[in-house]
Amino acid sequence: MPPPISLPDGSFPPARTANSPAEEPASGTGGLPPRPRPTAEPTSSADTTAQSTTTAHSTDTSDASTDTTARNADDDSSVAERATRDLAAQFEDEKPGRVLSGPAGWLLTAATLAIGGLALWQVFRPLSQGSKYYLIIFLAGILPLVFLAYPADLRLPARLRFRRGDGDRTVALPASSGPTVPDWVLVVLAVAACLYPVLPVAIGSGGGGYNAFLDRQGLLAPMDLVLGTVLLLLLLEACRRTTGWILPAVCLLFLGYGYYGGLLPQSWPVAHGGLDFSQLVDAFYNSDSGFYGTPLDVAASYIVLFTIYGAVLELSGAGRFFVELSAAAFRRSRTAAGRTAVASGFLLGTVSGSGAATTVSIGAVTWPLLRRAGYPPERAGGMLAAAGVGAILSPPTLGAAAFIIAEYLGVSYLQVLGWATVPTVLYYLGILLSVEIDARRSGVRPVVIDVGSPWRLLTRFGYHFASLIAIIVFLAVGVSATRAVVFATVLAAALSFLDRAHRLTPARLVTALVTGVRGVLAVTAVCAAAGIITATTTKTGLGPQAAALLIGGAKAATSDPTLVLVLTALLAAVALSLLGLAVPVTASFVIGWVIVGPALLDLGVTAPAAAMFVFYFAVLSEVSPPTALAAVAAAAVTGGRLVPTMWQTLRYALPAYLTPIAFVITPAGLGLLGIGGVQRIAFAAVVTALSVAVLAVAAGGWLPGVGPAGAPERVLGALAGVTLLWLEPVPVTVGVALAAVAAAGVFVRRGSTGRPTSGSPASPVEEKL
């Protein structure tokens, strides 16, 4: 996340304590600063702060006053960093955590440093007892910290509580407080339940060390059963504290299905023989598909290292450079403000992997530009949210679910990055086209951004790209993803000394390590709890049964194999979208893969296409009404109305909802994943790009260079765009013909109305970033 200039109204929330990581809210805040009115101009304090925080990247360090200037810029930038991190924390997949100080704060810092050190040690000198032993130790370090860092907060989650005042809506934040006595009790229980499998102490017929614990698989001792149940309850509570009530409820639903499924009528497709409670606990606690399964392995082996890498890049000033470079590239364009927001989202997405956080980061910087250009708050918020969610889709640091794809399919992470490349380009192409259309349809004002030459920025700070490129290079030459990201982290830390204001001193390195590990607390709880879902599905055979139900529903409507596949894909897309509204992206992918994945595979869809299909719809939950977490974050920045912002986000992100369908309904769709040779890839990319362009025109109601599109042309355009997604010769021909007719209709309409080809722009507005 970059260090932006300020909150949109030019003010800053209170700073956090020194040990506070990116996910924590400001101490003692009662809510966000008041949002600006749509017609308000940036205050002088915001402009002043913007200039001061840019000093570190725009001032020649050869000046005699360099030291003082750099120190002042560093101080201002630090305040701005905290301001945006505080705001972003409220709209992450997890709820805000505590601000810890005193003994609890020191314990958190020490424990996160130890866990980070263990994760790095495991990369080069894996523990001799095996990966499961490492996962047990890792969870024993992480789970107790969840109860220290996240309050019980049994009230409605703060991010869902809104209050109105003077026409604006603000978000109420929970008051900060230290751990309570029950929290410390849960910490002790978590340590005991997690470390029990490896403690070399006999406890009745249980205990006895790691090997003895594994030997009892399938026949647990009473103490195994007791502590396995304790760990089950602790993980449910950890998920509730970090993500809310929905995911624990889903886990309990699967648990209930495993226990009571034997009582269902055996004629039902989802009935099974039944499992007793000890069998379920054994599957969760002492098998490779339970708590210590693939999701937790991904969190402990990959995600923690990438979050540390992201924290190092953030503190080295890379985020701010990406935003400034985007602004410099388009600084004199008519659509400079919109292009800057979209390009910033793409560049920040390469290191962020979080949709809502990226939305807040780019919004805090670019919303004043968009406002000056004349964008309404709702439209600007939709643009920011759509651009921010692309962070989860953008290589080389995709969302956490991408690492799970690599593990589930047994492929390298580089292959997953390759599958994601073309869809990511198409996604941002759709947003950029929508920006261009909106600019011409609405007649936004040009904004001349005073940020300097892009070549000067690249010459001075282009080294921030080095670590990103290094990851790809290391992966390409066969280095494992874990080692590649560690090497890239070391490179980013070393290069930080080229910038006086952002050099990573030992103290700042400790901060990066603590922040990175702290950032993985919630996702670790989610990944461990996902073992309840995967183990239950494996034990009961629910995956094939659910797949049969899904395919059966499609076959009830038609017997044509092609249409069955299309209907199954559509039903799966709806189911995944609804699932994603309730649970975080990682859990949504795991559930979707074990339920929807088998249905697609049974119909002949390849594993890469099925996995990326599930991944994309899991990600799109962040822009799907009525929750649309990224849209909520964007509305908090722009002050726009929430529901209209969600619908604008949906319009900008529309191609992302349709493109994954092309992955699975035709073999040519594999070209979008970079599979099948140059000819197939080129054909799929070009046709789908045309589809995205036509859909953007249909959604925006304007054909660039020509003029407005009426309702008939927009309907024809929508039909053409959807038809083009069927990547076969006949549908593509029909789609091109429909698109040509729609374009001809726009030309005719222009000639009959005599309207100009675009809105007449007002005089350019100068703006300092």
N, C-alpha and C positions, 0 to 999 in steps of 0.2 A: 504494500500500500504506500502511495507516495505521500510526502509531506506537503499538503496543500496550503493555500494562502490563509484561509480563515473559513469560518462558517459564512454562509451567504450574506448575512446581515453585518458582517465585519466584526462580530464578537467571538469570544472563545469560551467554551465551558471551562470550569475549574480544572486545573491540572491534576493528574494522578500522582500517587506516591511513586517513589523511585522504583520499587519492585513490581509495579503494576504492569501487566502485559497488555497486548493490543485488545483483548476481548473485554476488559473491565470498563465499567462506566465511571464517570467522574464521581468523586466522593462528595456526597451530600447534595447532589443536584436534585432538584425537584422536577425537572423537565428540561426539554431542549430550549435553546434560546428562541424568542419569538421569530416566526418566519417572516420573510419580507413580503410586502404586497407585490403583486405582479407588475405594477407600474413604477415601483420604487427604483431609484437608481442606486448603484453601489455607494456606500458611504465613504467618506474620505478616509476613515480609519481602515476600511477594507483595502482601499487603493494603496494606502501607505504601507499596510502590512504586506500586500502583494509585492510591492516594490522591494521591501526589505528582505522578504524570503527569496526573491529572485537574485539578490545580490551575489549569493554564493556561486551562481552559475553564470552571471553576466558581468561580473567585475573582474577586471584584469588583475591577477594576483601579483603582478610585478609592481604595483603601486606602492608608494611608501607607507600608505595607511592600510595595507592589506590585513595585517594582524587584527587591528581593531574592527575593521569592517567584517571580517570573517567571523570574529567572535560574536558581534551583534547579530549577524545573519543566522549564525548557529543557534543563538538563544531564541530568536523569533521563530525560526524554523521548528525548533523543538516544541514550542508552545503550539504551533499550528499542527504539527504531527499529532500531538496528544488530542487536540480538538477534534480532528477528523477520526482518529481511532476511537474516541469516545462515542462519536456519532455512529460510526460503522458497527460498533459492537452490538448496538441494539437491534440490528437487522441481520445478524448472522443467523446460520441455521440453529445456533444454540442461544440460550438466554444469557444475559449479562452476568458476569461473576462478581465476586467480592473484591474490594480493595483491601488487601491484607497488610498489616503492619505489625511491628513487635515480634514476639516469638513465632507466631503463625506465619508472618511474612518471611522471617529468616528460614523457617522450616520449609516453606514452599520453594524458596530460592535454592536451598541446599539440595532438596529432593529433585528438583527439575534439572539442576546441574548434574547430579549423579545419573539420572535417567538419560540425559543427553550424552553424557560420557559413555554409558553402557551401550547406547544405540550406535555410537561411532566405533566403539571397540568391537561390537558384533560384526561390523562390516569387514574388518581386516583380520580379526582373531575370534571367529565364532566360538561360542561356548562348546566344550567337548561333549556335553550331555545331549546336544541336539537343539533344534529350533523350538520344540515345544517347551523345553526347559527355559529357554530365553523368554518365551511368551509368558510363562508363569511369573518370572521375575519382573518382566516389564509391566504386566497388569498389576502386580503387587505394589509397584511404585506409583502407577498412575491412578488407580481407583481410589486410594485413600485421599489423594489430592483433590479429587472431584468434590468430596464432602467438605474439604477445607475451602475450596475456591468458589463453590456455588451454594448459595443459601437454599433452605428448604422452600421458602416462598410458596406457600400453599394457596396464595391468592391467584387471581387471573393473571397470566403472564403480562409483564409490564408493556411489552411491545404491542399487545393487543388492546391496551387501555388507552382510549383517547378522551380528551376533554376539549370542549369548544370554548373559545373566548375571542371576542372581537372579530369573528369571521374566520379565524385561523384555528388550526387543529394542532395541538402539541401532544407529545408522548410523555406519559408520566413514568418516571424511573423509580425503582425500589431504593430505599435508603440503604446506605452502606453500613454493614455491621460485621463484627468479627464472628468466628466460629462459636457456636453454642455448645453446651455440654452434650446434647444428643449428637451433634456433629462429631465431637471427639470420640464418642462411643462408636459411631459408625466407622470412624477412621481405624480404631483398634480392631473392630470386627473384620474390616476389609483386609487389613494386614494379615490377620490370622487365617481367614478363609482362602486368601490367595497364596500364602506361603505354605499352607498345610501340606500340599502334595510333595514338597521338596524338603520338608523338615525331617532330619534323620532321627526322629524320636518316636518310639512306639507309643501309641495311645490306645490302650485296649487291644482290639484286633485290627486297629487301623494305624495310620502313620507309618513310620519305618523308613521314610525316604522316598525318593523319586521312583526308583525301580520297583519297590514294593507297591507303590501306588498304581503304577501301570499294570503290574501283575494282577491286580484285583479288578481290572476292567471286565465288566459284565457281572461282577459279583461284589458289590460294594460292601464295605464294613459299615456298621452303624454310624461311626464317626464320619466316614466319607459322606454318607447320606446327609447327616446333619450339616456339615460345613458346605456341601454342595448346594443344599437348600438355602443356606445363609448367603452364599455368593450369588445365587439366582435372585434373591430378594434385593441384595445390594445393587446389582446391576440394573434392575428395574427402577430402583430409586435414583440411581445415578442418571439414567436416561430421563427420568421425569424432571430432575433438577436441571439438566442441561438442554433438553429439547421440548419438554412439556409432557402432557398426559397421553398423547396419541400413540406414540411408539410403544410405551409400556402396555397400553391397552391392546395393541396389535400382538405383542409378544404373549400376553396372557390369553388372547384368543387362540393362538397357535398351541399354547400349552394346554388349554382346555380341549382343543381338538385332539391332541395326542392322547389325553387321558380319557375323554368321554367318547372318542370316535368309535370305539368298539360297541357302543350302545346304539349307534345309528342303524337303521334298517340295512341289512347287508345287500339289498338290491340297489341301494344308492351308490352312485359311482365314487363318492368320496368316503364311503365307509371303509373301515379297516379292522384288523383283529383286536385292537385295543392294546394300550401300554399302561403298566402300572407306574406309580410315581417313582419307584426306585429305578426302573428302566429309563425313564425320562431324565432323571438326575444323572444317571450314568452316561447317557448320551450327551448331556450338556457339559459335564465336569471331567469325564475321563475318556473322551473320544476326540478324534481329530476333526470332527464336523460341528463341535459345540462351541463353547466359549473360546477355545483355543484353536479355532478353525481359520480358514483363509482370510476372512475380513480382519480379524485381529492381527494376523500375520502381516497383512498389508499395512495396517496402521503402525505396527512396531518396526517394520523393516523399511518402508518407503515413506509413508506420509510424514512421520516425525522428522526425517532427514530433509524432506522438501519444505516443511514449515520452517525449519532452521535456516535453510537456504533463502527462503523468502524474507525472513527477518533480517538476515545479513544484507540482502539487496536493499531492503527498505532503509536501513540505517546508513547505507553507503550513498544514498541520494539517487538511486536509479529511478525510482518512481517519479520524482520531480523532473528528472531529465526527460523521461518518456513523454510527459505531458507538455513540456516546453518544446520538444522536438516536433510533436504533433501540431502545436500551434504555429511554430515557425514554418512548417511545410505548407500551410494553407493561409498564411497571415494576410495575404491580399486578395484572397478569393471571395467571391460574393457569398459563398456558403462556408466561410472560414470557421464560424462558430460551431456549426453542426459537424463539419468534417473533423474539427479538432476533438470534439467529444467522442466521435466514433473511433478515430485513430487512437486516442488515448485509451479507450476501453480495450482495443485490440492489443496495444503494446503492454499495458499494465496486466492484461490477462495472461501474457506469457510468463508472468512470475507470481500471479496472485492465486488463481484457482478458486476464488470466492466471488460469486456474483454480486451479492449485496454489498460487500466491502468495496469492491471495485466501483460500483455505482456511486457510493458515497464519496469515494476518493476523487473520481473525475467530476462529479457534480459540484463538489465544494470549490473546484477551480474553474470549471467551464460554465456553471450556471449564470454567473454575472455576464459572461460573454453572450450566452444565449438570450438572456433578458434584454441586453442592449440591442441585440439584433432584432428583437420583436417577437420572439417565440413565446406563446402562452405557456404558463407553468405546467399545464397538463401535457402539452405536446413535448415540451423540453424534458419533462420527467419520463415520458415514455421512451424517448430517444436515449436518455441516460441509462434507464433500466435495461433496455434491450442491449445496448453496448456493454454494460457491466456484466450481464449474464454470459456474454461471450467469453468471459474469463475462464469459465469452467470448460469451455470447448476449445480453448486456444492452446496449441503446443508452445513450449515443451512441458508446461506444468498443468496438465488437465486436472479435473476434479478427482477426488479420492477414488471414485468408482472406476476410473480408468485403470488404476493399478490392480483393482480386483479383477477387471477384465483380463489383464495380462496373466494373472495367477490362475483364474478359472480355465482359460483356454490354453495355458501352457505356452505362451508366446512371449517374445521380448517386449519390453515397454516401447522400444523404437517402432515395432510394428503397429502398436496401438496409436502412436503418434502419426504414423503414416496413414492409418485409416481415418484419422480426424482432420487431416490437412485440407483436403478439397471441401468437405462440408463446412469447415470454419471459414474458408475464403468465400464460399457462397453465402454463408450467413451474414458476414459483414458487407458483402456486395449488396444484399437486399436492404440492409440498413442505410448504406450510403445512397442507394438509388432513392429510397424514401426521403432522405434528407434533401437531395436535389429537387425532388418533386415538391416537397413542402415549401422549399425556398421560393420556387417559381409560382406555386399556387397562392401562397400567402404574401408574396412580395416582401420578404424579410429584408432588413437593412444590412448592407455589407458592414462588417466589422474589421477594421484594420488593426491587427494585433501587433503591438510593439514588443517583440520578443527577440529580435535580432535574426541573423542569418542562420538557416539550418546547417549550412556547411561549417560555420564557426562553432556551433554547438556540437556537431559530430566530431570536429577536430579536437575540441577540448574535452568532451565527455563521452565520446563514442565508445570508450573502453567498457561502458556498462553493458554493451552487447556481448562482450567477450565471454562471460561465464555462460550466457545462454547458448552461444554457438558451441562452447566447449562441451556442454551436455550432449548435444547432438553428435559432435565429433567422437566423443568417448563411446557413446552408444554404437555409433557406426563401426568403430574398430573392434567391437566385441567386449568392451568394458561393461560390467554389470551396472544396472541403473543406480544401485546404492553407492557404488564407488564413484560413478560419474557425477552424482550430485554432491558428494563430499569433495571431490577435486574441484568442482565448479564453485563450491562455497569457499574453499581456500583461496581460489583465484579471485573471487569477488572481494574477499577481505583484504587481500594484498593490494588490489587495484584501488581500494578505497583511499589509500594514502596519497593518491594523485589529486585528491580534493581536500584541502585543508579543513573545510567545514564539516566533512563527513567521514574523516578517517576513523577507522575502527580500532580504537585504543583497547587495551585489555578490559577495561570496565565496560565499554560498549559491546565488546564481544560477549562478555558474560550476559549483558542485557539481551543480546540477540539469541543466545542459547536458551536463556530462561523463557523468553517470549515464544520461541519456536516450540519448545516442549509444552509450555502452557497452552499453546494453540491446538495441541493434539488431545487435550483432556477429553473434550466432548466427543470427538470422533472415535476415540478409543472405547468409550462407554457404549457408543452406538454399535461399533463393530463387534464388541464382545457380546452385546445383547442380541445381535443378528444371529449369533450361534443358536439361540433358541429357535429361530425360524428355520435355519438350514438343517439343524439336527432333527427337528420334528418332521420336516418335509422328507428327509432321507429315511427316517424310521418308518413313516406311515405310507410312503409312496404317493404323497399328495401331488407332487409335480406332474407325473404322467396322468393322474386322475383329473387334475384341473385342466391339463392340456386337452384331454379327451372332451371335457365339457365345453371348452372354448371352441374347438373344432366342430363339435356336434351342433353348437348354436349356429355356426356359419353354414353347415350342411343342411340345417333345417330350412334355410332360405333358398339355397340353390345346390345343385349337384355338380355344376361345372367346376372342375378342379382349380382353374385360374380364379374364378370368382370366389371360391371358398377361401383361397389364400388372401385375396384382397379383403374380404369381409373379416377374416380372422385378424389381419393386420389392423384394420380399423377398430375392431372390438378391443384388441390389445392396446392400441393407442389410447382409447378412451379409458380403459381400466388403469393404465399406467399414469395417465394424467390425473385421474381421481386419487390414486394412491399417493402421488407426489404432493397433493395438496395437504396431506396429513402428516407425512413423515419426512425427515431430511433426505437429501439426494442419495447419500450412501445407502441408507436403509431401503429407500425406494428401489434402488437398483438391485439390491440383494433379493428383496421380495419378488420384484418383477422377473428376475432371472430364473428363480426356482419355480415360478408359477407360469409366466408367459413364455419364457425361453423354450421349454420343451414343446409347446404347441407350434411355435415357428419352426423348430428343428424337425418335428414330425412331418411338416408339410414340405420339407426339402430345402428350407432356407439354410444357408451356410452359417456356421457358428459366428464368424466375424460380423456378418450382417445382422444376425439376431442380437448379438451382444451390443452392437452400436445402436441398434434400434431402441433397445431397452434403455441404454445409457442416455440417449438424447431426450427421450420423453421423461426420464427421471430428472434430468437437468431443467427441462422446460417448466417444471412445477414452480420455479422461482419467478416466472412471468405469467403464470396461469391464474386468472381470477377464480375464486374470490380471495385467495390468500396472497399470491403474487408478491413474495417477500421483497424482491428487488424493486418492484413498483412502489411498495410502501416506503422503502428507503429513499427512492427518488422523490416521492411526494414530500418527505420530511425535509429534503434539501430545497426544493423549489417552492414549497408552500402551496402546491396545487391540490385540487380536490382529488381524493383517493381513487374513487371508482373511475372517473374519466381518465386518470393517469394509467390505471390498469388497462383500460381498453386501448389507449394509445400505445402502450407497451406491446399489447397483443398484435396490433397492426404492424408495428415495426418488426416484430419477431415472427411474423406469419410464415415466411419461407422455412424457418426451422421446424415448424410443425408438419410441413408437407414433405420436405426433402427426405426424412428418414423412411417414409413410405416407399420411396423409390429404391431404398436399399434392398427391400425384401420381396417386392412383387414381380420383379423381372431379373434374370441373370445379369443383364446389362447394368443393373443398378450397382453391382459390385465395383464398377468402374469409379463410382463416387468414393469408394474406399481405397482407391489406388490398386485394385486387384484386377488382373486379367489382361495385361498388356497395354501398350501405349495407345493403340487404336480404340480399344474399349474405354479407357480412361478419358481420352480426348472427347470421344462422342458423348459420354455421360456428362462430362463437365460442361461442354458447350451447350448441350440441350437443356440441362438443368439451369445453367446460368440464364438462358433465354426464358425459361419458366419463371425464375425468380424475378427477372426484369418485368415480364408481363404481369405477374401478380402484384409487383410494386406499383405499376401504373394503375391496375384495377383498384387496388386499395387506396391509392392517393388521389385518383381522379384527374391525373394530368400526365400528358405525354410530353416529356422534355423536348424543347425545340419546336413544338407544334402548338399545343394549347390544351384546354380543358377537355376531359372525356366525360361524356354524358352517361346516363344509366345504362343504355343499351351497349355502348362500347365497354363499359366496365364489366358487365355481365359476360360478354363475349371474351373479354380478357381473362376473367377468372376461370371460365371454362377452358380456355386455351392453356393457361398456366397449369391447371390440374391435369389436363390431357397430356401435356408434354412430360409430366413426371412418369408416365408409362413409357419407358425407354425402349420401345419397339418401333420399327419403321412406319407401320400404318398409323398408330396413335400420334407419333411425332409429326407425320405429314398433316394429319387432321389438326393438330395443335398449331402448327405453323400457319395453316390456312386461316384458322379462327383468329389468330393474332394479327394476320395481315388484314383481315376484314375489319377488325376492331380499330387498327391504326388508320385504315382508309376512312372509317367513320369519323375519327377525330379530325382528319384533314377536311372532310366535307363540313363538319360542324364549324371548324375555324373559318372556312370560306363563307359560310352563310351568316355567321354572327359578326365577322370582322373584328373579333377580339384579338388583342395582342398575344404574342406567343408566351409572354410571361408578365408577371406583375412588375410595375415600374418601381424599382428600388428607390428608397430614400437616399439622402446623402450618407456617405460612409461615416461610421462612428469609430473613433480611435479608442483603443482599449489596451491597457497594460496588463499583462498576465501576472 
